[in-house]
Amino acid sequence: MRAARLHGAGDLRLDDEPTPAPLAEESLVRVEAVGLCGSDLHWFEMGRIGDAVLDRPVVPGHEMAGTALTGPYAGSVVAVDPAVPCGSCRECLAGNRNLCPTVGFAGHATRDGGMREVMAWPTRLLTPLPESLTAADGACLEPLGVALHAWDLAHVRLGATVAVVGAGPIGLLLVQLARVGGAGRVVAVEPLAHRREAATRYGADVVLGPQEVDLLLVDDCDTVFEAAGSDDAVLTCLRLAVPGATVMLVGIPEDDATRFPAGLARRKGVSLVLVRRMKEMYERTTRLVASGQVDVRSLVDRVYPLEEAADAFRAAGRREGLKVVVAPAASGEQ
């Protein structure tokens, strides 16, 4: 089988590798869709994310779906949960598997991800999808799960004014969740015109460029989601927030540090909350997408074959389109 393996910053190589042999608790999956997100770009562009550094060649990709080839779901399209927690630590036993200190995560450190034609993965972490959903839809359930976990942690009140700063894929999913979740008004802030247009299409009532915030909406929003990973975005969130608001930091900063004016945050008495990936979200995200309440299909507007995976990373890094997906194995191939 073919696999794309990241050897260093910008050094993604396509090689032939042995097809993995599944363990007793694993299933083989033909990987048909792998979405690229901001964390993948950190690995590709810098060879690191936060305090984690690439120290061995790794197959990237954690937003994954495909067709199960073995196991109880053989023949079905499945979404692949990228996080493999230990299951026995304090955090896991408390129901916070996303906080497991020894979690193995696809495309991160020592666990290869989905940018290969076939992968072996724990069967318990596969979710069979309804026939109405494609593999690309299934790959989008992971970022939707992150957005939904952030939404849960923010405890948004019915009828609240919700702002999303950064209208990349997760930001656009948060805009949709705000509409589904009963926000009274949804504001999106985004510098790129094509993403502002998408935010309007997905239900934002007010869509602004960052330079317009101070003129129109300072001190106006009850809950603010930061989905850009930059200090400027955090500052915009603080300016948007009403006193006593919740500001949810979802983005991952490039240099593993977030800086903001402490006086502004303190005077407003905001609650700063951070999100770590997601917990048990696949059942809920599958229902949201299958019912049509959240549209992930139209997010995917760039699809690359495995041999063009490096081009896919570069396109995502240029913020072209909305959601970039790599298709390691076309449906029906092994």
Buried (B, 14 or more C-beta within 10 A) or exposed (E): BBBBBBEEBBEBEBEEBEBBEBEEEBBBBBBBBBBBBBBBBBBBBBBBBEEBEBEEBBBBBBBBBBBBBBBEBEEBBBBBBBBBBBEEBEBBEEEBBBBBEEBBBBBBBEBBBBBBBBBBBBBEBBBBBEEEBBBBBBBBBBBBBBBBBBBBBBEBBEEBBBBBBBBBBBBBBBBBBBBBBEBEBBBBBBBBEEBBEBBBEBBBBBBBEBEEBEEEBBEBBBBBBBBBBBBEBBBBBBBBBBEEBBBBBBBBBBEEEBEBEEEEBEEBEBBBBEBBBBBEBBEBBBEBBBEEEBBBBEBBBBBBEBEBBBBBBBBBBEBBBBBBBBBBBEEEEE
